[in-house]
Amino acid sequence: MSRQHLQTFLRQSGLTPIAFHRLDWFQGVYHSSWSPIVPGQKNHLQGAANLSRNRTRSDLSTMTEPTREKLARLLDNRSEAERRAHSLSLSLRNMDIAIENVAEFYNEQLVNSMAIGHLYGPASTSLDNTLYAHVHSFFMHLGAARDYLGSLIALRIGKDPNKIDSMVKLIKVLRTGDLSSDAVLAQLAVKGYVQYNPASIDKVETAGWLKDVTGLRNEFMHHRPYGSKFVECRGFTQAIDEGSGLYRYVRPILNSDGTENDALDLMVHHYITSSTFFLGCAKQAGYDTAMLTLSDKDIISVGRHGN
């Protein structure tokens, strides 16, 4: 399918593209890469900020007799900002893995249902526990990314990131005058994710998407795991275009207000929103977001192991 044909098909089917998933085999070795689709972006390969590149470049080039131990000490000797940005990057990658596995589960269940002709009525399998784990993992890592960002913002505005190590703690100490003091922090206000707290003189509170994410994270981290409600224990196929034989898999997730969503649809909503938001934060932070490239000048040592 051409890109235009694919985009038309998705619009007509009411389906939301999630990511570019590349699968390769090279000399018998499997490789997979996953890049979230950020609306409005043309380059979907742009990753998280890389704060270690400039810090380590000169030390690596002058290192004599490099060893694994020397490299480990250098690379792990991160600054406070570098450590938090790196942790944030890993949390976002963990979100990639979680939603990739949920999408794979959906695809597998749909294929199985169509293969045996079970296109109507709810069903469950022994693999459901895998789905529960990946959905739970997604919201856990999304909450972790939120908190690493809160800690990084605290550092950027001159507060102790070891004491203010979460978004909740950051919100408690923020004042309305702080919102314009840092470019990353300003993104929260621009997006409508923090707002003036009417119950105080100059405090702020979470709003919009950030408030929703916090609620979901707290629901699954502190109140119950996903899969604990009856409606979440079975999935079913749903016709998109029955005449064309086009179906999708649906797995309910019960909201705290008693309403239901499809679990993957809910995850995709927060995934796209968070990918857009964190990329915007990376751009506003002034950190290096260029793709890592290596040349022969970057090779400082060559060794041979084993036979």
C-alpha positions as CSV (number, residue, x, y, z in Angstrom):
1,M,0.0,0.0,0.0
2,S,1.3,3.5,-0.8
3,R,1.5,6.0,2.1
4,Q,-1.6,7.9,0.7
5,H,-3.6,4.6,0.3
6,L,-2.6,3.6,3.8
7,Q,-3.6,6.9,5.3
8,T,-7.0,6.8,3.5
9,F,-7.6,3.3,4.7
10,L,-6.9,4.2,8.3
11,R,-9.1,7.2,8.2
12,Q,-12.0,5.3,6.6
13,S,-11.6,2.5,9.1
14,G,-11.3,4.7,12.1
15,L,-8.0,3.1,13.1
16,T,-5.2,5.0,14.7
17,P,-1.6,4.4,13.7
18,I,0.7,3.8,16.7
19,A,4.3,3.5,15.5
20,F,6.7,2.4,12.8
21,H,7.8,-1.1,13.5
22,R,10.9,-2.3,11.6
23,L,11.8,-6.0,11.6
24,D,15.1,-7.3,10.2
25,W,17.1,-10.4,10.0
26,F,20.9,-10.0,9.4
27,Q,23.2,-13.0,9.3
28,G,20.6,-15.0,11.3
29,V,20.2,-12.3,14.0
30,Y,16.8,-10.8,14.6
31,H,16.5,-7.0,15.0
32,S,13.5,-4.9,15.9
33,S,13.0,-1.1,16.2
34,W,10.0,0.8,17.3
35,S,9.4,4.5,16.7
36,P,6.2,6.2,17.9
37,I,4.2,8.3,15.4
38,V,4.0,11.9,16.7
39,P,1.3,13.9,14.9
40,G,2.8,16.7,12.9
41,Q,6.3,15.3,12.9
42,K,8.1,14.3,9.6
43,N,11.1,12.7,11.3
44,H,9.8,9.9,13.6
45,L,13.3,8.6,14.3
46,Q,14.2,11.5,16.6
47,G,14.9,10.2,20.0
48,A,15.4,11.5,23.5
49,A,18.0,14.0,24.5
50,N,21.6,12.7,24.8
51,L,23.4,14.7,27.5
52,S,26.4,12.3,27.7
53,R,27.8,12.9,24.3
54,N,29.5,16.3,24.9
55,R,30.6,15.3,28.4
56,T,32.4,12.1,27.3
57,R,33.7,13.1,23.9
58,S,37.0,14.6,25.0
59,D,37.7,12.1,27.7
60,L,37.1,9.2,25.4
61,S,39.4,10.6,22.7
62,T,42.3,11.1,25.2
63,M,41.8,7.8,27.2
64,T,44.9,5.6,27.2
65,E,44.7,1.9,27.4
66,P,40.9,1.8,27.7
67,T,39.3,-1.0,29.6
68,R,35.7,-1.9,30.3
69,E,36.1,-0.7,33.9
70,K,37.5,2.7,32.7
71,L,34.6,3.1,30.2
72,A,32.0,2.2,32.8
73,R,33.4,4.7,35.3
74,L,33.3,7.5,32.7
75,L,29.9,6.7,31.2
76,D,28.3,6.1,34.6
77,N,29.7,9.4,36.1
78,R,26.6,11.2,35.0
79,S,25.6,14.7,36.1
80,E,22.3,15.2,37.9
81,A,20.5,16.4,34.8
82,E,22.1,13.6,32.6
83,R,21.0,10.9,35.1
84,R,17.4,12.1,35.1
85,A,17.2,12.5,31.4
86,H,18.7,9.1,30.9
87,S,16.2,7.5,33.3
88,L,13.3,9.4,31.5
89,S,14.5,8.0,28.2
90,L,14.6,4.4,29.6
91,S,11.0,4.8,30.9
92,L,9.8,6.0,27.5
93,R,11.5,3.0,25.9
94,N,9.8,0.7,28.4
95,M,6.5,2.3,27.4
96,D,7.3,1.4,23.8
97,I,7.9,-2.2,24.7
98,A,4.7,-2.4,26.7
99,I,2.4,-1.1,24.0
100,E,4.2,-3.1,21.3
101,N,3.4,-6.3,23.3
102,V,-0.2,-5.3,23.8
103,A,-0.6,-4.6,20.1
104,E,1.0,-8.0,19.4
105,F,-1.5,-9.7,21.8
106,Y,-4.4,-8.0,20.1
107,N,-3.2,-9.1,16.7
108,E,-2.7,-12.7,17.9
109,Q,-6.1,-12.9,19.4
110,L,-7.8,-11.4,16.3
111,V,-6.0,-13.9,14.0
112,N,-6.9,-16.8,16.2
113,S,-10.6,-15.7,16.4
114,M,-10.8,-15.3,12.7
115,A,-9.0,-18.7,12.1
116,I,-11.6,-20.6,14.1
117,G,-14.6,-18.5,13.1
118,H,-15.2,-17.2,16.6
119,L,-16.0,-13.6,15.6
120,Y,-18.8,-12.9,18.1
121,G,-19.0,-13.2,21.8
122,P,-16.4,-12.7,24.5
123,A,-13.5,-15.1,25.0
124,S,-10.5,-15.5,27.3
125,T,-7.3,-17.5,27.1
126,S,-4.4,-18.5,29.3
127,L,-2.4,-15.7,27.7
128,D,-4.6,-13.0,29.3
129,N,-2.2,-12.7,32.3
130,T,0.5,-11.5,29.8
131,L,-1.9,-8.8,28.6
132,Y,-2.6,-7.7,32.2
133,A,1.2,-7.4,32.9
134,H,1.9,-5.3,29.8
135,V,-1.1,-2.9,30.4
136,H,0.0,-2.5,34.0
137,S,3.6,-2.0,32.9
138,F,2.6,0.8,30.5
139,F,1.0,2.9,33.1
140,M,3.7,2.2,35.6
141,H,6.4,3.4,33.2
142,L,4.3,6.4,32.1
143,G,4.1,7.4,35.8
144,A,7.8,6.9,36.1
145,A,8.6,9.1,33.1
146,R,6.3,11.8,34.6
147,D,8.2,11.7,37.9
148,Y,11.6,11.8,36.3
149,L,10.5,14.9,34.3
150,G,9.3,16.5,37.6
151,S,12.7,15.8,39.2
152,L,14.5,17.2,36.1
153,I,12.4,20.4,36.2
154,A,13.1,20.8,39.9
155,L,16.8,20.7,39.1
156,R,16.5,23.2,36.3
157,I,14.7,25.7,38.5
158,G,17.2,25.4,41.3
159,K,15.4,23.1,43.7
160,D,16.8,19.9,45.2
161,P,15.9,17.0,42.9
162,N,16.7,14.4,45.5
163,K,13.9,15.9,47.7
164,I,11.6,16.8,44.9
165,D,11.8,13.5,43.0
166,S,8.3,13.3,41.6
167,M,5.8,15.4,39.7
168,V,3.5,15.4,42.7
169,K,6.2,16.9,44.9
170,L,7.1,19.4,42.2
171,I,3.5,20.6,41.9
172,K,3.4,21.1,45.7
173,V,6.3,23.6,45.7
174,L,5.5,25.4,42.4
175,R,4.1,28.9,42.4
176,T,2.4,30.6,39.5
177,G,5.5,32.8,39.1
178,D,7.7,29.8,38.5
179,L,5.9,28.7,35.3
180,S,7.8,31.2,33.1
181,S,11.2,30.6,34.7
182,D,12.1,27.5,32.7
183,A,11.4,26.5,29.1
184,V,10.5,22.9,30.0
185,L,8.3,23.9,32.9
186,A,6.5,26.4,30.7
187,Q,5.5,23.4,28.4
188,L,3.3,22.2,31.3
189,A,1.4,25.5,31.3
190,V,1.3,25.9,27.6
191,K,-0.3,22.5,27.2
192,G,-2.7,23.1,30.0
193,Y,-1.3,20.4,32.2
194,V,-0.9,22.7,35.2
195,Q,-3.2,25.6,36.2
196,Y,-3.7,28.1,38.9
197,N,-5.2,26.5,42.1
198,P,-8.3,28.6,43.0
199,A,-8.1,27.4,46.6
200,S,-4.8,29.3,47.2
201,I,-3.1,32.6,46.5
202,D,-0.4,31.5,44.0
203,K,-0.2,27.7,44.0
204,V,-0.8,25.4,41.0
205,E,-2.5,22.1,40.4
206,T,-2.4,19.4,37.7
207,A,-5.0,19.6,35.0
208,G,-6.0,18.1,31.7
209,W,-4.0,15.1,30.4
210,L,-1.5,15.2,33.3
211,K,-4.3,14.9,35.8
212,D,-5.8,12.0,33.9
213,V,-2.5,10.2,33.7
214,T,-1.9,10.7,37.4
215,G,-5.4,9.3,38.2
216,L,-4.8,6.2,36.0
217,R,-1.3,5.6,37.4
218,N,-2.6,5.8,41.0
219,E,-5.6,3.5,40.1
220,F,-3.3,0.7,38.9
221,M,-0.4,1.3,41.3
222,H,-2.3,1.7,44.5
223,H,-5.9,0.5,44.2
224,R,-6.1,-2.5,41.8
225,P,-4.2,-4.2,38.9
226,Y,-5.6,-4.2,35.5
227,G,-7.6,-7.4,34.9
228,S,-9.1,-7.5,38.3
229,K,-12.6,-6.5,37.1
230,F,-15.0,-9.0,35.4
231,V,-15.4,-7.0,32.2
232,E,-11.6,-6.9,31.7
233,C,-11.3,-10.7,31.8
234,R,-12.6,-11.3,28.3
235,G,-12.0,-9.8,24.8
236,F,-14.0,-10.0,21.6
237,T,-13.8,-9.2,17.9
238,Q,-15.7,-6.2,16.5
239,A,-16.6,-5.7,12.8
240,I,-15.2,-2.6,11.2
241,D,-16.4,-3.6,7.7
242,E,-18.0,-7.0,7.8
243,G,-18.6,-7.0,4.1
244,S,-14.9,-6.7,3.5
245,G,-14.0,-9.1,6.2
246,L,-12.3,-6.3,8.3
247,Y,-12.4,-6.8,12.1
248,R,-10.5,-5.6,15.1
249,Y,-10.0,-7.0,18.6
250,V,-11.4,-5.2,21.6
251,R,-10.5,-5.7,25.3
252,P,-12.4,-3.5,27.8
253,I,-10.8,-1.5,30.6
254,L,-13.0,-0.2,33.3
255,N,-12.6,3.4,34.3
256,S,-13.0,4.6,37.9
257,D,-16.3,6.3,37.0
258,G,-17.8,3.0,35.7
259,T,-17.4,3.7,32.0
260,E,-15.5,1.4,29.7
261,N,-12.8,1.9,27.0
262,D,-10.8,-0.4,24.9
263,A,-7.5,-0.9,26.7
264,L,-5.3,-0.4,23.6
265,D,-7.3,2.7,22.5
266,L,-6.8,4.2,26.0
267,M,-3.1,3.4,25.9
268,V,-2.7,4.8,22.4
269,H,-4.3,8.0,23.4
270,H,-1.9,8.5,26.3
271,Y,1.0,7.2,24.3
272,I,0.6,9.7,21.5
273,T,-0.1,12.5,23.9
274,S,3.0,11.7,26.0
275,S,5.2,11.1,23.0
276,T,4.2,14.6,21.6
277,F,4.7,16.2,25.0
278,F,8.1,14.7,25.9
279,L,9.5,15.4,22.4
280,G,8.3,19.1,22.9
281,C,10.1,19.1,26.3
282,A,13.3,17.8,24.8
283,K,13.2,20.5,22.1
284,Q,12.6,23.3,24.6
285,A,15.2,22.0,27.0
286,G,18.1,22.9,24.7
287,Y,19.7,19.5,25.1
288,D,21.2,17.6,22.2
289,T,18.4,15.5,20.5
290,A,20.4,14.6,17.3
291,M,20.5,10.9,16.4
292,L,23.7,9.2,17.6
293,T,26.1,8.5,14.8
294,L,29.5,6.8,14.9
295,S,32.5,7.2,12.6
296,D,36.0,5.8,12.6
297,K,37.1,8.7,14.8
298,D,34.8,7.4,17.6
299,I,36.6,4.0,17.7
300,I,39.1,4.3,20.6
301,S,39.9,0.6,21.0
302,V,39.5,-2.7,19.2
303,G,39.7,-6.0,21.1
304,R,39.0,-9.6,20.3
305,H,37.3,-11.9,22.7
306,G,37.2,-15.7,22.6
307,N,38.2,-17.5,19.5
